[in-house]
């Protein structure tokens, strides 16, 4: 007997293979007896009916299998189509994202370059302004130092002139004090001489003039005392050692 796999390899269906195998078994068991022949024919019909039912069932199974396969293939095809569409959408989105990223990087680079240029320009301007401020400060300091030196020189000159004037005033004061003392001494000497002369004259006058002479002498003595006090006060005022 040929195996079932061999018949399938030759392109026969399973129902045909089963029918062929049943007929082979029947033919192998036939004998010339009529009873047996009738039984064999009956069995053959039964087998044919069974084979027909099996063929229909097999065809139904094959139909369902083909339908399921077609449905699965269609479903897989739809899924594959959706996956391809999704993949294409993701690829497009990825390309868009890559484009957007490149554009963003270029924009950020351009903005950064612009900011760097602006910062360099600002830094240069600030450096120039700082140099100008340093120059102006140095010039102002030099001018202030020069003005201070001039003012110091003027103050020194003024102090020197005031010192010289003070020395001259001190000298003039000392000279004035000495002159005043000398004049007072001369006047005192003169008054003493006058008092002595008056005393001698009074002694020669009449005795009744004694009272008048004494009064005159007293007045002269008082005036002399006042002149001495004035001379002493002037000496104290102009004497630097007191």
KADA-V112947 format. One record per backbone hydrogen bond with DSSP energy under -1.0 kcal/mol. NH is the residue of the N-H (numbers start at 1). CO is the residue of the C=O. E is the energy in kcal/mol with one decimal. If there is no record, write none. Layout:
<<NH,CO,E> <NH,CO,E>>
//
This chain:
<<7,3,-1.7> <8,4,-2.2> <9,5,-2.0> <10,6,-1.2> <11,8,-1.5> <12,7,-2.0> <17,13,-1.9> <18,14,-2.4> <19,15,-2.5> <20,16,-2.3> <21,17,-2.2> <22,18,-2.4> <23,19,-2.4> <24,20,-1.8> <25,21,-2.1> <26,22,-2.2> <27,23,-2.7> <28,24,-1.8> <29,25,-1.1> <37,33,-2.0> <38,34,-3.2> <39,35,-2.8> <40,36,-2.8> <41,37,-2.9> <42,38,-3.0> <43,39,-2.9> <44,40,-2.7> <45,41,-3.1> <46,42,-3.0> <47,43,-3.4> <48,44,-3.4> <49,45,-3.4> <50,46,-3.1> <51,47,-3.8> <52,48,-3.4> <53,49,-3.1> <54,50,-3.5> <55,51,-3.4> <56,52,-3.1> <57,53,-3.3> <58,54,-3.6> <59,55,-3.2> <60,56,-3.0> <61,57,-3.3> <62,58,-3.4> <63,59,-3.2> <64,60,-3.4> <65,61,-3.2> <66,62,-3.4> <67,63,-3.5> <68,64,-3.4> <69,65,-3.3> <70,66,-3.6> <71,67,-3.3> <72,68,-3.7> <73,69,-3.6> <74,70,-3.6> <75,71,-3.5> <76,72,-3.5> <77,73,-3.1> <78,74,-3.3> <79,75,-3.2> <80,76,-3.5> <81,77,-2.9> <82,78,-3.1> <83,79,-3.2> <84,80,-3.1> <85,81,-3.1> <86,82,-3.5> <87,83,-3.5> <88,84,-3.2> <89,85,-3.1> <90,86,-3.3> <91,87,-3.0> <92,88,-3.2> <93,89,-3.2> <94,90,-3.0> <95,91,-2.9> <96,92,-2.9> <97,93,-3.1> <98,94,-3.1> <99,95,-2.9> <100,96,-3.6> <101,97,-3.1> <102,98,-2.9> <103,99,-2.9> <104,100,-3.1> <105,101,-3.1> <106,102,-2.9> <107,103,-2.9> <108,104,-3.2> <109,105,-3.0> <110,106,-2.9> <111,107,-3.1> <112,108,-2.9> <113,109,-3.0> <114,110,-2.9> <115,111,-2.9> <116,112,-2.9> <117,113,-2.7> <118,114,-2.8> <119,115,-3.1> <120,116,-2.9> <121,117,-2.7> <122,118,-3.2> <123,119,-3.2> <124,120,-2.8> <125,121,-2.6> <126,122,-3.0> <127,123,-2.7> <128,124,-2.7> <129,125,-2.8> <130,126,-2.8> <131,127,-2.7> <132,128,-2.6> <133,129,-2.9> <134,130,-2.9> <135,131,-2.8> <136,132,-3.3> <137,133,-2.9> <138,134,-2.8> <139,135,-2.8> <140,136,-2.9> <141,137,-3.1> <142,138,-3.0> <143,139,-2.8> <144,140,-2.9> <145,141,-3.1> <146,142,-3.0> <147,143,-3.0> <148,144,-2.9> <149,145,-3.0> <150,146,-2.8> <151,147,-3.0> <152,148,-3.1> <153,149,-2.9> <154,150,-2.9> <155,151,-3.1> <156,152,-3.1> <157,153,-2.9> <158,154,-3.1> <159,155,-3.3> <160,156,-3.1> <161,157,-2.9> <162,158,-3.1> <163,159,-2.9> <164,160,-3.0> <165,161,-3.0> <166,162,-3.0> <167,163,-2.9> <168,164,-2.7> <169,165,-2.9> <170,166,-2.9> <171,167,-2.9> <172,168,-3.4> <173,169,-3.1> <174,170,-2.9> <175,171,-2.8> <176,172,-2.8> <177,173,-3.1> <178,174,-2.9> <179,175,-2.8> <180,176,-3.0> <181,177,-3.0> <182,178,-3.0> <183,179,-3.0> <184,180,-2.7> <185,181,-3.3> <186,182,-3.0> <187,183,-2.8> <188,184,-3.1> <189,185,-3.1> <190,186,-3.0> <191,187,-3.2> <192,188,-3.0> <193,189,-2.6> <194,190,-3.0> <195,191,-3.3> <196,192,-2.9> <197,193,-2.8> <198,194,-3.0> <199,195,-2.5> <200,196,-2.6> <201,197,-2.7> <202,198,-2.8> <203,199,-2.1> <204,200,-1.3> <205,201,-1.1> <209,206,-1.9> <210,207,-1.7> <213,209,-2.8> <214,210,-3.0> <215,211,-2.2> <216,212,-2.3> <217,213,-2.9> <218,214,-2.5> <219,215,-2.5> <220,216,-2.6> <221,217,-2.9> <222,218,-2.5> <223,219,-2.4> <224,220,-2.5> <225,221,-2.5> <226,222,-2.3> <227,223,-2.4> <228,224,-2.6> <229,225,-2.6> <230,226,-2.5> <231,227,-2.6> <232,228,-2.6> <233,229,-2.5> <234,230,-2.4> <235,231,-2.2> <236,232,-2.6> <237,233,-2.1> <238,234,-2.1> <239,235,-1.2> <242,239,-1.3>>
//
